[in-house]
Amino acid sequence: MNIIFAILMVSIIFVIAMMLQRVFQGPTIYDRMNGLGVIGADTILLLVLFGYIDQRPDMYVDIAISYAMLGFVGSVIVAKYLGGKNI
């Protein structure tokens, strides 16, 4: 089972690398924001998979949930900044 998790982790790291290309070379700011969102979601998946490989999923799931909340709040703040000041 650890081999399957390791293969999944390598494939997720490959997706993160592709999204980094989108973040740095994206034609619009929305493409860059989308790339950052995908990187955040994939990082959460990596944390959970690493928790199962380390046989401590409870600790890593807590860290992943905290990272998800911070990522959500950060993306809402950036979206509000990009959207303008008027309500």
C-alpha positions as CSV (number, residue, x, y, z in Angstrom):
1,M,0.0,0.0,0.0
2,N,2.9,2.3,0.7
3,I,4.1,1.9,-2.9
4,I,0.7,3.1,-4.2
5,F,0.9,6.1,-1.9
6,A,4.4,6.9,-3.0
7,I,3.4,6.7,-6.7
8,L,0.5,9.1,-5.9
9,M,2.8,11.5,-4.1
10,V,5.2,11.6,-7.1
11,S,2.3,12.2,-9.5
12,I,0.9,15.0,-7.2
13,I,4.4,16.6,-7.1
14,F,4.4,16.5,-10.9
15,V,1.1,18.3,-11.0
16,I,2.4,20.9,-8.6
17,A,5.4,21.5,-10.9
18,M,3.0,22.0,-13.8
19,M,1.0,24.4,-11.8
20,L,4.1,26.3,-10.8
21,Q,4.7,26.9,-14.5
22,R,1.1,28.2,-14.8
23,V,1.7,30.5,-11.8
24,F,4.9,32.0,-13.2
25,Q,3.9,32.1,-16.9
26,G,0.1,32.6,-16.6
27,P,-1.2,35.2,-19.1
28,T,-3.7,36.6,-16.6
29,I,-3.9,37.0,-12.9
30,Y,-6.8,34.6,-12.7
31,D,-4.7,31.9,-14.2
32,R,-2.1,32.5,-11.6
33,M,-4.7,32.4,-8.8
34,N,-6.1,29.2,-10.2
35,G,-2.6,27.7,-10.2
36,L,-2.1,28.7,-6.6
37,G,-5.4,27.2,-5.6
38,V,-4.5,23.9,-7.2
39,I,-1.1,23.9,-5.5
40,G,-2.8,24.5,-2.2
41,A,-5.2,21.6,-2.7
42,D,-2.4,19.3,-3.9
43,T,-0.3,20.2,-0.8
44,I,-3.2,19.2,1.4
45,L,-3.3,15.8,-0.4
46,L,0.4,15.4,0.0
47,L,0.1,16.0,3.7
48,V,-2.6,13.4,4.1
49,L,-0.7,10.8,2.0
50,F,2.5,11.4,3.9
51,G,0.5,10.9,7.1
52,Y,-0.6,7.5,6.0
53,I,2.9,6.5,4.9
54,D,4.2,7.7,8.3
55,Q,1.3,5.8,10.1
56,R,0.2,9.0,11.9
57,P,-2.7,10.2,9.8
58,D,-4.4,12.0,12.7
59,M,-1.6,14.5,13.2
60,Y,-1.1,15.2,9.5
61,V,-4.9,15.6,8.8
62,D,-5.0,18.2,11.5
63,I,-2.1,20.1,9.9
64,A,-3.8,19.7,6.5
65,I,-7.1,21.2,7.8
66,S,-5.2,24.1,9.3
67,Y,-3.4,24.7,6.0
68,A,-6.7,24.5,4.1
69,M,-8.3,27.1,6.4
70,L,-5.3,29.5,5.9
71,G,-5.4,28.9,2.2
72,F,-9.1,29.7,2.0
73,V,-8.8,32.9,4.0
74,G,-5.8,34.0,2.0
75,S,-7.5,33.4,-1.4
76,V,-10.6,35.3,-0.2
77,I,-8.4,38.2,0.8
78,V,-6.6,38.2,-2.5
79,A,-9.9,37.9,-4.4
80,K,-11.3,40.9,-2.5
81,Y,-8.2,42.9,-3.3
82,L,-8.4,42.0,-7.0
83,G,-12.1,42.6,-7.1
84,G,-11.9,46.2,-6.0
85,K,-12.9,48.2,-3.0
86,N,-16.6,48.8,-3.7
87,I,-19.1,46.4,-2.2
